[in-house]
Amino acid sequence: MVLPVLVVLGGACGGDSGPSESRVLGEQLERGTVSGVVRRAGAPVVSGQVSLGDRSVATDAAGAYVFDGVAPGTYQLLAVDPGDDTPVCDAHGACVSARSSAQAVVEVVVPDRGGVVPVDVDL
């Protein structure tokens, strides 16, 4: 999707500087795609959560995620491995979670020209 940029020239709020004029610039902002893979200790994070702005998706079996139609701008991408609550117990009965949760935050910039922004995350 292509969005035109609207620029308002002239006029001022409450002022008497004459009529306002609007026009669309020749440049257009294109939406982009942010995609990548979330890994932990080299292995893909399956069913992890990845958030970008107010959007959230789960990673697939390969640890991959995709956000399509992202407007140009700067975002914080949050990748979370929820961990594994299955207890692992030793011979003495001491139990711990198999894998604790982990997260990482990465700054992502989607340029005005759109395109694909690859962001791989290692937790």
FIZA-138848 format. One record per atom (N, C-alpha, C): residue number from 1; residue in three letters; chain; x, y, z. Coordinates in nm, 4 decimals. Layout:
{nr NUM; rest ala; kette A; X X; Y Y; Z Z}
...
//
This chain:
{nr 1; rest met; kette A; X 0.0850; Y -0.1173; Z 0.0000}
{nr 1; rest met; kette A; X 0.0000; Y 0.0000; Z 0.0000}
{nr 1; rest met; kette A; X 0.0893; Y 0.1232; Z 0.0000}
{nr 2; rest val; kette A; X 0.0562; Y 0.2213; Z -0.0808}
{nr 2; rest val; kette A; X 0.1329; Y 0.3444; Z -0.0903}
{nr 2; rest val; kette A; X 0.0508; Y 0.4577; Z -0.0308}
{nr 3; rest leu; kette A; X 0.1116; Y 0.5348; Z 0.0593}
{nr 3; rest leu; kette A; X 0.0427; Y 0.6465; Z 0.1223}
{nr 3; rest leu; kette A; X 0.1032; Y 0.7778; Z 0.0755}
{nr 4; rest pro; kette A; X 0.0219; Y 0.8705; Z 0.0224}
{nr 4; rest pro; kette A; X 0.0771; Y 1.0010; Z -0.0155}
{nr 4; rest pro; kette A; X 0.1049; Y 1.0854; Z 0.1086}
{nr 5; rest val; kette A; X 0.2012; Y 1.1734; Z 0.0973}
{nr 5; rest val; kette A; X 0.2329; Y 1.2657; Z 0.2063}
{nr 5; rest val; kette A; X 0.1626; Y 1.3965; Z 0.1781}
{nr 6; rest leu; kette A; X 0.0834; Y 1.4434; Z 0.2720}
{nr 6; rest leu; kette A; X 0.0086; Y 1.5673; Z 0.2557}
{nr 6; rest leu; kette A; X 0.0795; Y 1.6777; Z 0.3319}
{nr 7; rest val; kette A; X 0.1103; Y 1.7853; Z 0.2650}
{nr 7; rest val; kette A; X 0.1775; Y 1.8988; Z 0.3278}
{nr 7; rest val; kette A; X 0.0856; Y 2.0196; Z 0.3193}
{nr 8; rest val; kette A; X 0.0642; Y 2.0877; Z 0.4303}
{nr 8; rest val; kette A; X -0.0189; Y 2.2076; Z 0.4334}
{nr 8; rest val; kette A; X 0.0726; Y 2.3284; Z 0.4361}
{nr 9; rest leu; kette A; X 0.0553; Y 2.4159; Z 0.3393}
{nr 9; rest leu; kette A; X 0.1382; Y 2.5358; Z 0.3280}
{nr 9; rest leu; kette A; X 0.0529; Y 2.6587; Z 0.3537}
{nr 10; rest gly; kette A; X 0.1084; Y 2.7579; Z 0.4205}
{nr 10; rest gly; kette A; X 0.0376; Y 2.8836; Z 0.4444}
{nr 10; rest gly; kette A; X -0.0650; Y 2.8698; Z 0.5543}
{nr 11; rest gly; kette A; X -0.1185; Y 2.9828; Z 0.5976}
{nr 11; rest gly; kette A; X -0.2202; Y 2.9826; Z 0.7027}
{nr 11; rest gly; kette A; X -0.1595; Y 2.9514; Z 0.8383}
{nr 12; rest ala; kette A; X -0.2263; Y 2.9945; Z 0.9402}
{nr 12; rest ala; kette A; X -0.1832; Y 2.9661; Z 1.0766}
{nr 12; rest ala; kette A; X -0.3065; Y 2.9549; Z 1.1623}
{nr 13; rest cys; kette A; X -0.2970; Y 2.8803; Z 1.2654}
{nr 13; rest cys; kette A; X -0.4116; Y 2.8638; Z 1.3550}
{nr 13; rest cys; kette A; X -0.4500; Y 2.9981; Z 1.4146}
{nr 14; rest gly; kette A; X -0.5715; Y 3.0397; Z 1.3890}
{nr 14; rest gly; kette A; X -0.6228; Y 3.1620; Z 1.4482}
{nr 14; rest gly; kette A; X -0.5625; Y 3.2892; Z 1.3906}
{nr 15; rest gly; kette A; X -0.4710; Y 3.2782; Z 1.2961}
{nr 15; rest gly; kette A; X -0.4066; Y 3.3972; Z 1.2404}
{nr 15; rest gly; kette A; X -0.4752; Y 3.4428; Z 1.1141}
{nr 16; rest asp; kette A; X -0.4333; Y 3.5570; Z 1.0620}
{nr 16; rest asp; kette A; X -0.4913; Y 3.6106; Z 0.9398}
{nr 16; rest asp; kette A; X -0.3816; Y 3.6216; Z 0.8348}
{nr 17; rest ser; kette A; X -0.3214; Y 3.5068; Z 0.8020}
{nr 17; rest ser; kette A; X -0.2121; Y 3.5111; Z 0.7054}
{nr 17; rest ser; kette A; X -0.2549; Y 3.4650; Z 0.5676}
{nr 18; rest gly; kette A; X -0.3823; Y 3.4657; Z 0.5412}
{nr 18; rest gly; kette A; X -0.4306; Y 3.4317; Z 0.4083}
{nr 18; rest gly; kette A; X -0.4805; Y 3.2887; Z 0.4007}
{nr 19; rest pro; kette A; X -0.5260; Y 3.2495; Z 0.2823}
{nr 19; rest pro; kette A; X -0.5842; Y 3.1169; Z 0.2651}
{nr 19; rest pro; kette A; X -0.4778; Y 3.0071; Z 0.2755}
{nr 20; rest ser; kette A; X -0.5213; Y 2.8897; Z 0.3198}
{nr 20; rest ser; kette A; X -0.4321; Y 2.7738; Z 0.3256}
{nr 20; rest ser; kette A; X -0.4308; Y 2.7041; Z 0.1917}
{nr 21; rest glu; kette A; X -0.3196; Y 2.6379; Z 0.1637}
{nr 21; rest glu; kette A; X -0.3048; Y 2.5646; Z 0.0387}
{nr 21; rest glu; kette A; X -0.2515; Y 2.4265; Z 0.0741}
{nr 22; rest ser; kette A; X -0.3072; Y 2.3223; Z 0.0129}
{nr 22; rest ser; kette A; X -0.2607; Y 2.1858; Z 0.0369}
{nr 22; rest ser; kette A; X -0.2188; Y 2.1257; Z -0.0951}
{nr 23; rest arg; kette A; X -0.1181; Y 2.0384; Z -0.0884}
{nr 23; rest arg; kette A; X -0.0784; Y 1.9657; Z -0.2089}
{nr 23; rest arg; kette A; X -0.0104; Y 1.8360; Z -0.1676}
{nr 24; rest val; kette A; X -0.0100; Y 1.7407; Z -0.2580}
{nr 24; rest val; kette A; X 0.0534; Y 1.6127; Z -0.2329}
{nr 24; rest val; kette A; X 0.1913; Y 1.6161; Z -0.2955}
{nr 25; rest leu; kette A; X 0.2921; Y 1.5816; Z -0.2177}
{nr 25; rest leu; kette A; X 0.4287; Y 1.5784; Z -0.2690}
{nr 25; rest leu; kette A; X 0.4468; Y 1.4592; Z -0.3613}
{nr 26; rest gly; kette A; X 0.5481; Y 1.4654; Z -0.4466}
{nr 26; rest gly; kette A; X 0.5776; Y 1.3562; Z -0.5383}
{nr 26; rest gly; kette A; X 0.6266; Y 1.2322; Z -0.4653}
{nr 27; rest glu; kette A; X 0.6888; Y 1.2482; Z -0.3495}
{nr 27; rest glu; kette A; X 0.7374; Y 1.1328; Z -0.2746}
{nr 27; rest glu; kette A; X 0.6212; Y 1.0632; Z -0.2068}
{nr 28; rest gln; kette A; X 0.6285; Y 0.9327; Z -0.2019}
{nr 28; rest gln; kette A; X 0.5254; Y 0.8554; Z -0.1351}
{nr 28; rest gln; kette A; X 0.5919; Y 0.7609; Z -0.0361}
{nr 29; rest leu; kette A; X 0.5221; Y 0.7361; Z 0.0730}
{nr 29; rest leu; kette A; X 0.5727; Y 0.6449; Z 0.1738}
{nr 29; rest leu; kette A; X 0.5156; Y 0.5066; Z 0.1473}
{nr 30; rest glu; kette A; X 0.6020; Y 0.4065; Z 0.1424}
{nr 30; rest glu; kette A; X 0.5573; Y 0.2701; Z 0.1193}
{nr 30; rest glu; kette A; X 0.5702; Y 0.1908; Z 0.2483}
{nr 31; rest arg; kette A; X 0.4784; Y 0.1008; Z 0.2687}
{nr 31; rest arg; kette A; X 0.4836; Y 0.0140; Z 0.3859}
{nr 31; rest arg; kette A; X 0.5858; Y -0.0964; Z 0.3621}
{nr 32; rest gly; kette A; X 0.6443; Y -0.1443; Z 0.4698}
{nr 32; rest gly; kette A; X 0.7478; Y -0.2460; Z 0.4588}
{nr 32; rest gly; kette A; X 0.7107; Y -0.3733; Z 0.5320}
{nr 33; rest thr; kette A; X 0.8033; Y -0.4667; Z 0.5308}
{nr 33; rest thr; kette A; X 0.7893; Y -0.5949; Z 0.5980}
{nr 33; rest thr; kette A; X 0.9062; Y -0.6122; Z 0.6932}
{nr 34; rest val; kette A; X 0.8774; Y -0.6504; Z 0.8162}
{nr 34; rest val; kette A; X 0.9806; Y -0.6829; Z 0.9143}
{nr 34; rest val; kette A; X 0.9698; Y -0.8328; Z 0.9387}
{nr 35; rest ser; kette A; X 1.0800; Y -0.9043; Z 0.9152}
{nr 35; rest ser; kette A; X 1.0768; Y -1.0494; Z 0.9327}
{nr 35; rest ser; kette A; X 1.2115; Y -1.0995; Z 0.9819}
{nr 36; rest gly; kette A; X 1.2114; Y -1.2169; Z 1.0391}
{nr 36; rest gly; kette A; X 1.3360; Y -1.2747; Z 1.0864}
{nr 36; rest gly; kette A; X 1.3133; Y -1.4052; Z 1.1585}
{nr 37; rest val; kette A; X 1.4168; Y -1.4471; Z 1.2311}
{nr 37; rest val; kette A; X 1.4147; Y -1.5718; Z 1.3059}
{nr 37; rest val; kette A; X 1.4604; Y -1.5425; Z 1.4480}
{nr 38; rest val; kette A; X 1.3935; Y -1.6028; Z 1.5447}
{nr 38; rest val; kette A; X 1.4324; Y -1.5909; Z 1.6846}
{nr 38; rest val; kette A; X 1.5003; Y -1.7216; Z 1.7244}
{nr 39; rest arg; kette A; X 1.6224; Y -1.7095; Z 1.7788}
{nr 39; rest arg; kette A; X 1.6994; Y -1.8266; Z 1.8211}
{nr 39; rest arg; kette A; X 1.7455; Y -1.8091; Z 1.9648}
{nr 40; rest arg; kette A; X 1.7686; Y -1.9231; Z 2.0290}
{nr 40; rest arg; kette A; X 1.8253; Y -1.9235; Z 2.1629}
{nr 40; rest arg; kette A; X 1.9281; Y -2.0357; Z 2.1671}
{nr 41; rest ala; kette A; X 2.0517; Y -1.9995; Z 2.1961}
{nr 41; rest ala; kette A; X 2.1628; Y -2.0960; Z 2.1957}
{nr 41; rest ala; kette A; X 2.1706; Y -2.1676; Z 2.0610}
{nr 42; rest gly; kette A; X 2.1422; Y -2.0933; Z 1.9524}
{nr 42; rest gly; kette A; X 2.1525; Y -2.1470; Z 1.8173}
{nr 42; rest gly; kette A; X 2.0314; Y -2.2233; Z 1.7686}
{nr 43; rest ala; kette A; X 1.9374; Y -2.2559; Z 1.8577}
{nr 43; rest ala; kette A; X 1.8186; Y -2.3318; Z 1.8190}
{nr 43; rest ala; kette A; X 1.7005; Y -2.2370; Z 1.7993}
{nr 44; rest pro; kette A; X 1.6104; Y -2.2672; Z 1.7038}
{nr 44; rest pro; kette A; X 1.4933; Y -2.1812; Z 1.6835}
{nr 44; rest pro; kette A; X 1.4016; Y -2.1829; Z 1.8048}
{nr 45; rest val; kette A; X 1.3438; Y -2.0676; Z 1.8346}
{nr 45; rest val; kette A; X 1.2459; Y -2.0573; Z 1.9432}
{nr 45; rest val; kette A; X 1.1085; Y -2.0829; Z 1.8822}
{nr 46; rest val; kette A; X 1.0507; Y -2.1965; Z 1.9140}
{nr 46; rest val; kette A; X 0.9197; Y -2.2362; Z 1.8624}
{nr 46; rest val; kette A; X 0.8119; Y -2.1799; Z 1.9548}
{nr 47; rest ser; kette A; X 0.7084; Y -2.1227; Z 1.8965}
{nr 47; rest ser; kette A; X 0.5959; Y -2.0631; Z 1.9706}
{nr 47; rest ser; kette A; X 0.6392; Y -1.9488; Z 2.0613}
{nr 48; rest gly; kette A; X 0.7444; Y -1.8781; Z 2.0224}
{nr 48; rest gly; kette A; X 0.7836; Y -1.7572; Z 2.0935}
{nr 48; rest gly; kette A; X 0.6908; Y -1.6440; Z 2.0536}
{nr 49; rest gln; kette A; X 0.6930; Y -1.5355; Z 2.1272}
{nr 49; rest gln; kette A; X 0.6103; Y -1.4184; Z 2.0955}
{nr 49; rest gln; kette A; X 0.7013; Y -1.3057; Z 2.0476}
{nr 50; rest val; kette A; X 0.6621; Y -1.2413; Z 1.9371}
{nr 50; rest val; kette A; X 0.7344; Y -1.1264; Z 1.8846}
{nr 50; rest val; kette A; X 0.6346; Y -1.0129; Z 1.8705}
{nr 51; rest ser; kette A; X 0.6667; Y -0.8969; Z 1.9286}
{nr 51; rest ser; kette A; X 0.5791; Y -0.7802; Z 1.9228}
{nr 51; rest ser; kette A; X 0.6501; Y -0.6663; Z 1.8518}
{nr 52; rest leu; kette A; X 0.5747; Y -0.5938; Z 1.7711}
{nr 52; rest leu; kette A; X 0.6237; Y -0.4760; Z 1.7000}
{nr 52; rest leu; kette A; X 0.5137; Y -0.3718; Z 1.7096}
{nr 53; rest gly; kette A; X 0.5376; Y -0.2670; Z 1.7877}
{nr 53; rest gly; kette A; X 0.4322; Y -0.1693; Z 1.8110}
{nr 53; rest gly; kette A; X 0.3166; Y -0.2365; Z 1.8826}
{nr 54; rest asp; kette A; X 0.1949; Y -0.2231; Z 1.8278}
{nr 54; rest asp; kette A; X 0.0783; Y -0.2842; Z 1.8913}
{nr 54; rest asp; kette A; X 0.0407; Y -0.4182; Z 1.8288}
{nr 55; rest arg; kette A; X 0.1312; Y -0.4724; Z 1.7473}
{nr 55; rest arg; kette A; X 0.1063; Y -0.6012; Z 1.6812}
{nr 55; rest arg; kette A; X 0.1918; Y -0.7102; Z 1.7442}
{nr 56; rest ser; kette A; X 0.1393; Y -0.8327; Z 1.7438}
{nr 56; rest ser; kette A; X 0.2114; Y -0.9442; Z 1.8029}
{nr 56; rest ser; kette A; X 0.1844; Y -1.0706; Z 1.7217}
{nr 57; rest val; kette A; X 0.2886; Y -1.1532; Z 1.7031}
{nr 57; rest val; kette A; X 0.2748; Y -1.2808; Z 1.6329}
{nr 57; rest val; kette A; X 0.3550; Y -1.3865; Z 1.7075}
{nr 58; rest ala; kette A; X 0.3221; Y -1.5130; Z 1.6807}
{nr 58; rest ala; kette A; X 0.3975; Y -1.6251; Z 1.7369}
{nr 58; rest ala; kette A; X 0.4968; Y -1.6743; Z 1.6325}
{nr 59; rest thr; kette A; X 0.6122; Y -1.7198; Z 1.6781}
{nr 59; rest thr; kette A; X 0.7102; Y -1.7779; Z 1.5860}
{nr 59; rest thr; kette A; X 0.6635; Y -1.9178; Z 1.5447}
{nr 60; rest asp; kette A; X 0.7046; Y -1.9587; Z 1.4247}
{nr 60; rest asp; kette A; X 0.6643; Y -2.0897; Z 1.3743}
{nr 60; rest asp; kette A; X 0.7660; Y -2.1971; Z 1.4165}
{nr 61; rest ala; kette A; X 0.7571; Y -2.3148; Z 1.3565}
{nr 61; rest ala; kette A; X 0.8439; Y -2.4272; Z 1.3929}
{nr 61; rest ala; kette A; X 0.9912; Y -2.3997; Z 1.3640}
{nr 62; rest ala; kette A; X 1.0193; Y -2.3049; Z 1.2750}
{nr 62; rest ala; kette A; X 1.1574; Y -2.2679; Z 1.2429}
{nr 62; rest ala; kette A; X 1.2026; Y -2.1441; Z 1.3204}
{nr 63; rest gly; kette A; X 1.1158; Y -2.0932; Z 1.4095}
{nr 63; rest gly; kette A; X 1.1483; Y -1.9729; Z 1.4855}
{nr 63; rest gly; kette A; X 1.1262; Y -1.8448; Z 1.4065}
{nr 64; rest ala; kette A; X 1.0609; Y -1.8561; Z 1.2896}
{nr 64; rest ala; kette A; X 1.0427; Y -1.7406; Z 1.2006}
{nr 64; rest ala; kette A; X 0.9160; Y -1.6625; Z 1.2346}
{nr 65; rest tyr; kette A; X 0.9195; Y -1.5325; Z 1.2014}
{nr 65; rest tyr; kette A; X 0.8039; Y -1.4435; Z 1.2198}
{nr 65; rest tyr; kette A; X 0.8025; Y -1.3435; Z 1.1052}
{nr 66; rest val; kette A; X 0.6844; Y -1.2843; Z 1.0777}
{nr 66; rest val; kette A; X 0.6703; Y -1.1844; Z 0.9717}
{nr 66; rest val; kette A; X 0.5653; Y -1.0822; Z 1.0134}
{nr 67; rest phe; kette A; X 0.5978; Y -0.9544; Z 0.9944}
{nr 67; rest phe; kette A; X 0.5013; Y -0.8451; Z 1.0071}
{nr 67; rest phe; kette A; X 0.4953; Y -0.7771; Z 0.8713}
{nr 68; rest asp; kette A; X 0.3817; Y -0.7863; Z 0.8022}
{nr 68; rest asp; kette A; X 0.3631; Y -0.7188; Z 0.6733}
{nr 68; rest asp; kette A; X 0.2914; Y -0.5868; Z 0.6946}
{nr 69; rest gly; kette A; X 0.3053; Y -0.4950; Z 0.5993}
{nr 69; rest gly; kette A; X 0.2307; Y -0.3694; Z 0.6020}
{nr 69; rest gly; kette A; X 0.2713; Y -0.2758; Z 0.7135}
{nr 70; rest val; kette A; X 0.4009; Y -0.2719; Z 0.7457}
{nr 70; rest val; kette A; X 0.4493; Y -0.1866; Z 0.8540}
{nr 70; rest val; kette A; X 0.4788; Y -0.0468; Z 0.7998}
{nr 71; rest ala; kette A; X 0.4180; Y 0.0538; Z 0.8601}
{nr 71; rest ala; kette A; X 0.4400; Y 0.1928; Z 0.8176}
{nr 71; rest ala; kette A; X 0.5841; Y 0.2346; Z 0.8486}
{nr 72; rest pro; kette A; X 0.6410; Y 0.3249; Z 0.7694}
{nr 72; rest pro; kette A; X 0.7755; Y 0.3742; Z 0.7978}
{nr 72; rest pro; kette A; X 0.7829; Y 0.4344; Z 0.9379}
{nr 73; rest gly; kette A; X 0.8947; Y 0.4144; Z 1.0030}
{nr 73; rest gly; kette A; X 0.9139; Y 0.4678; Z 1.1374}
{nr 73; rest gly; kette A; X 1.0117; Y 0.3839; Z 1.2169}
{nr 74; rest thr; kette A; X 1.0297; Y 0.4213; Z 1.3417}
{nr 74; rest thr; kette A; X 1.1189; Y 0.3498; Z 1.4322}
{nr 74; rest thr; kette A; X 1.0342; Y 0.2763; Z 1.5349}
{nr 75; rest tyr; kette A; X 1.0635; Y 0.1494; Z 1.5543}
{nr 75; rest tyr; kette A; X 0.9859; Y 0.0636; Z 1.6429}
{nr 75; rest tyr; kette A; X 1.0782; Y -0.0104; Z 1.7390}
{nr 76; rest gln; kette A; X 1.0214; Y -0.0555; Z 1.8488}
{nr 76; rest gln; kette A; X 1.0879; Y -0.1476; Z 1.9387}
{nr 76; rest gln; kette A; X 1.0294; Y -0.2861; Z 1.9117}
{nr 77; rest leu; kette A; X 1.1151; Y -0.3805; Z 1.8740}
{nr 77; rest leu; kette A; X 1.0727; Y -0.5175; Z 1.8527}
{nr 77; rest leu; kette A; X 1.1079; Y -0.5959; Z 1.9786}
{nr 78; rest leu; kette A; X 1.0108; Y -0.6658; Z 2.0356}
{nr 78; rest leu; kette A; X 1.0301; Y -0.7456; Z 2.1558}
{nr 78; rest leu; kette A; X 1.0128; Y -0.8913; Z 2.1191}
{nr 79; rest ala; kette A; X 1.1158; Y -0.9717; Z 2.1428}
{nr 79; rest ala; kette A; X 1.1095; Y -1.1158; Z 2.1186}
{nr 79; rest ala; kette A; X 1.1163; Y -1.1862; Z 2.2531}
{nr 80; rest val; kette A; X 1.0226; Y -1.2803; Z 2.2757}
{nr 80; rest val; kette A; X 1.0151; Y -1.3499; Z 2.4045}
{nr 80; rest val; kette A; X 1.0101; Y -1.5008; Z 2.3817}
{nr 81; rest asp; kette A; X 1.0971; Y -1.5714; Z 2.4526}
{nr 81; rest asp; kette A; X 1.0902; Y -1.7166; Z 2.4614}
{nr 81; rest asp; kette A; X 1.0227; Y -1.7450; Z 2.5947}
{nr 82; rest pro; kette A; X 0.9004; Y -1.7991; Z 2.5920}
{nr 82; rest pro; kette A; X 0.8290; Y -1.8193; Z 2.7180}
{nr 82; rest pro; kette A; X 0.8920; Y -1.9236; Z 2.8085}
{nr 83; rest gly; kette A; X 0.9873; Y -1.9982; Z 2.7556}
{nr 83; rest gly; kette A; X 1.0509; Y -2.1018; Z 2.8370}
{nr 83; rest gly; kette A; X 0.9688; Y -2.2292; Z 2.8374}
{nr 84; rest asp; kette A; X 1.0117; Y -2.3214; Z 2.9182}
{nr 84; rest asp; kette A; X 0.9462; Y -2.4512; Z 2.9303}
{nr 84; rest asp; kette A; X 0.9266; Y -2.4769; Z 3.0783}
{nr 85; rest asp; kette A; X 0.8018; Y -2.4820; Z 3.1229}
{nr 85; rest asp; kette A; X 0.7720; Y -2.5000; Z 3.2654}
{nr 85; rest asp; kette A; X 0.7809; Y -2.6448; Z 3.3106}
{nr 86; rest thr; kette A; X 0.8072; Y -2.7365; Z 3.2171}
{nr 86; rest thr; kette A; X 0.8170; Y -2.8770; Z 3.2547}
{nr 86; rest thr; kette A; X 0.9332; Y -2.8948; Z 3.3517}
{nr 87; rest pro; kette A; X 0.9060; Y -2.9457; Z 3.4714}
{nr 87; rest pro; kette A; X 1.0149; Y -2.9609; Z 3.5677}
{nr 87; rest pro; kette A; X 1.1092; Y -3.0760; Z 3.5326}
{nr 88; rest val; kette A; X 1.2351; Y -3.0535; Z 3.5592}
{nr 88; rest val; kette A; X 1.3370; Y -3.1563; Z 3.5436}
{nr 88; rest val; kette A; X 1.3891; Y -3.1836; Z 3.6842}
{nr 89; rest cys; kette A; X 1.3789; Y -3.3084; Z 3.7263}
{nr 89; rest cys; kette A; X 1.4170; Y -3.3430; Z 3.8632}
{nr 89; rest cys; kette A; X 1.5392; Y -3.4349; Z 3.8639}
{nr 90; rest asp; kette A; X 1.6261; Y -3.4131; Z 3.9605}
{nr 90; rest asp; kette A; X 1.7425; Y -3.4996; Z 3.9735}
{nr 90; rest asp; kette A; X 1.7094; Y -3.6167; Z 4.0671}
{nr 91; rest ala; kette A; X 1.8066; Y -3.7035; Z 4.0895}
{nr 91; rest ala; kette A; X 1.7859; Y -3.8236; Z 4.1713}
{nr 91; rest ala; kette A; X 1.7510; Y -3.7907; Z 4.3160}
{nr 92; rest his; kette A; X 1.7823; Y -3.6713; Z 4.3625}
{nr 92; rest his; kette A; X 1.7558; Y -3.6318; Z 4.5006}
{nr 92; rest his; kette A; X 1.6215; Y -3.5590; Z 4.5154}
{nr 93; rest gly; kette A; X 1.5468; Y -3.5464; Z 4.4048}
{nr 93; rest gly; kette A; X 1.4159; Y -3.4828; Z 4.4103}
{nr 93; rest gly; kette A; X 1.4171; Y -3.3320; Z 4.3924}
{nr 94; rest ala; kette A; X 1.5335; Y -3.2749; Z 4.3660}
{nr 94; rest ala; kette A; X 1.5411; Y -3.1304; Z 4.3406}
{nr 94; rest ala; kette A; X 1.4955; Y -3.1046; Z 4.1969}
{nr 95; rest cys; kette A; X 1.3976; Y -3.0158; Z 4.1804}
{nr 95; rest cys; kette A; X 1.3405; Y -2.9900; Z 4.0479}
{nr 95; rest cys; kette A; X 1.3593; Y -2.8437; Z 4.0074}
{nr 96; rest val; kette A; X 1.3808; Y -2.8227; Z 3.8801}
{nr 96; rest val; kette A; X 1.3901; Y -2.6889; Z 3.8218}
{nr 96; rest val; kette A; X 1.3165; Y -2.6910; Z 3.6887}
{nr 97; rest ser; kette A; X 1.2829; Y -2.5744; Z 3.6383}
{nr 97; rest ser; kette A; X 1.2214; Y -2.5664; Z 3.5055}
{nr 97; rest ser; kette A; X 1.3232; Y -2.6084; Z 3.4010}
{nr 98; rest ala; kette A; X 1.2746; Y -2.6732; Z 3.2973}
{nr 98; rest ala; kette A; X 1.3635; Y -2.7208; Z 3.1920}
{nr 98; rest ala; kette A; X 1.4353; Y -2.6051; Z 3.1234}
{nr 99; rest arg; kette A; X 1.3658; Y -2.4959; Z 3.1031}
{nr 99; rest arg; kette A; X 1.4261; Y -2.3800; Z 3.0368}
{nr 99; rest arg; kette A; X 1.3548; Y -2.2556; Z 3.0860}
{nr 100; rest ser; kette A; X 1.4283; Y -2.1612; Z 3.1377}
{nr 100; rest ser; kette A; X 1.3682; Y -2.0372; Z 3.1862}
{nr 100; rest ser; kette A; X 1.3319; Y -1.9467; Z 3.0688}
{nr 101; rest ser; kette A; X 1.2458; Y -1.8503; Z 3.0957}
{nr 101; rest ser; kette A; X 1.2070; Y -1.7568; Z 2.9905}
{nr 101; rest ser; kette A; X 1.3211; Y -1.6590; Z 2.9618}
{nr 102; rest ala; kette A; X 1.3174; Y -1.5983; Z 2.8434}
{nr 102; rest ala; kette A; X 1.4182; Y -1.4991; Z 2.8040}
{nr 102; rest ala; kette A; X 1.3537; Y -1.4021; Z 2.7071}
{nr 103; rest gln; kette A; X 1.4071; Y -1.2810; Z 2.7004}
{nr 103; rest gln; kette A; X 1.3550; Y -1.1828; Z 2.6054}
{nr 103; rest gln; kette A; X 1.4653; Y -1.0888; Z 2.5603}
{nr 104; rest ala; kette A; X 1.4410; Y -1.0238; Z 2.4478}
{nr 104; rest ala; kette A; X 1.5336; Y -0.9247; Z 2.3939}
{nr 104; rest ala; kette A; X 1.4530; Y -0.8154; Z 2.3261}
{nr 105; rest val; kette A; X 1.5039; Y -0.6925; Z 2.3325}
{nr 105; rest val; kette A; X 1.4414; Y -0.5787; Z 2.2663}
{nr 105; rest val; kette A; X 1.5403; Y -0.5250; Z 2.1639}
{nr 106; rest val; kette A; X 1.4923; Y -0.5030; Z 2.0415}
{nr 106; rest val; kette A; X 1.5758; Y -0.4546; Z 1.9317}
{nr 106; rest val; kette A; X 1.5063; Y -0.3355; Z 1.8672}
{nr 107; rest glu; kette A; X 1.5823; Y -0.2295; Z 1.8372}
{nr 107; rest glu; kette A; X 1.5247; Y -0.1155; Z 1.7654}
{nr 107; rest glu; kette A; X 1.5229; Y -0.1470; Z 1.6162}
{nr 108; rest val; kette A; X 1.4090; Y -0.1211; Z 1.5527}
{nr 108; rest val; kette A; X 1.3892; Y -0.1489; Z 1.4107}
{nr 108; rest val; kette A; X 1.3479; Y -0.0203; Z 1.3413}
{nr 109; rest val; kette A; X 1.4118; Y 0.0102; Z 1.2279}
{nr 109; rest val; kette A; X 1.3764; Y 0.1281; Z 1.1492}
{nr 109; rest val; kette A; X 1.3248; Y 0.0814; Z 1.0133}
{nr 110; rest val; kette A; X 1.1995; Y 0.1149; Z 0.9832}
{nr 110; rest val; kette A; X 1.1399; Y 0.0857; Z 0.8531}
{nr 110; rest val; kette A; X 1.1541; Y 0.2125; Z 0.7693}
{nr 111; rest pro; kette A; X 1.2303; Y 0.2076; Z 0.6577}
{nr 111; rest pro; kette A; X 1.2540; Y 0.3282; Z 0.5779}
{nr 111; rest pro; kette A; X 1.1307; Y 0.3725; Z 0.4996}
{nr 112; rest asp; kette A; X 1.1325; Y 0.4979; Z 0.4558}
{nr 112; rest asp; kette A; X 1.0212; Y 0.5553; Z 0.3795}
{nr 112; rest asp; kette A; X 0.9937; Y 0.4791; Z 0.2505}
{nr 113; rest arg; kette A; X 1.0948; Y 0.4169; Z 0.1942}
{nr 113; rest arg; kette A; X 1.0782; Y 0.3461; Z 0.0666}
{nr 113; rest arg; kette A; X 1.0214; Y 0.2052; Z 0.0846}
{nr 114; rest gly; kette A; X 0.9958; Y 0.1633; Z 0.2104}
{nr 114; rest gly; kette A; X 0.9397; Y 0.0310; Z 0.2359}
{nr 114; rest gly; kette A; X 1.0454; Y -0.0764; Z 0.2213}
{nr 115; rest gly; kette A; X 1.0080; Y -0.1914; Z 0.1688}
{nr 115; rest gly; kette A; X 1.1001; Y -0.3020; Z 0.1504}
{nr 115; rest gly; kette A; X 1.0975; Y -0.3970; Z 0.2689}
{nr 116; rest val; kette A; X 1.1900; Y -0.4921; Z 0.2660}
{nr 116; rest val; kette A; X 1.1995; Y -0.5925; Z 0.3714}
{nr 116; rest val; kette A; X 1.3114; Y -0.5543; Z 0.4671}
{nr 117; rest val; kette A; X 1.2804; Y -0.5542; Z 0.5962}
{nr 117; rest val; kette A; X 1.3789; Y -0.5256; Z 0.6996}
{nr 117; rest val; kette A; X 1.4027; Y -0.6560; Z 0.7751}
{nr 118; rest pro; kette A; X 1.5185; Y -0.7217; Z 0.7508}
{nr 118; rest pro; kette A; X 1.5450; Y -0.8479; Z 0.8209}
{nr 118; rest pro; kette A; X 1.5962; Y -0.8209; Z 0.9628}
{nr 119; rest val; kette A; X 1.5343; Y -0.8873; Z 1.0610}
{nr 119; rest val; kette A; X 1.5761; Y -0.8724; Z 1.2003}
{nr 119; rest val; kette A; X 1.5778; Y -1.0103; Z 1.2654}
{nr 120; rest asp; kette A; X 1.6966; Y -1.0694; Z 1.2761}
{nr 120; rest asp; kette A; X 1.7123; Y -1.1945; Z 1.3475}
{nr 120; rest asp; kette A; X 1.7492; Y -1.1614; Z 1.4919}
{nr 121; rest val; kette A; X 1.6940; Y -1.2376; Z 1.5862}
{nr 121; rest val; kette A; X 1.7156; Y -1.2110; Z 1.7280}
{nr 121; rest val; kette A; X 1.7741; Y -1.3342; Z 1.7950}
{nr 122; rest asp; kette A; X 1.8843; Y -1.3159; Z 1.8666}
{nr 122; rest asp; kette A; X 1.9430; Y -1.4226; Z 1.9467}
{nr 122; rest asp; kette A; X 1.9197; Y -1.3915; Z 2.0928}
{nr 123; rest leu; kette A; X 1.8532; Y -1.4820; Z 2.1634}
{nr 123; rest leu; kette A; X 1.8244; Y -1.4625; Z 2.3053}
{nr 123; rest leu; kette A; X 1.9345; Y -1.5237; Z 2.3901}
//
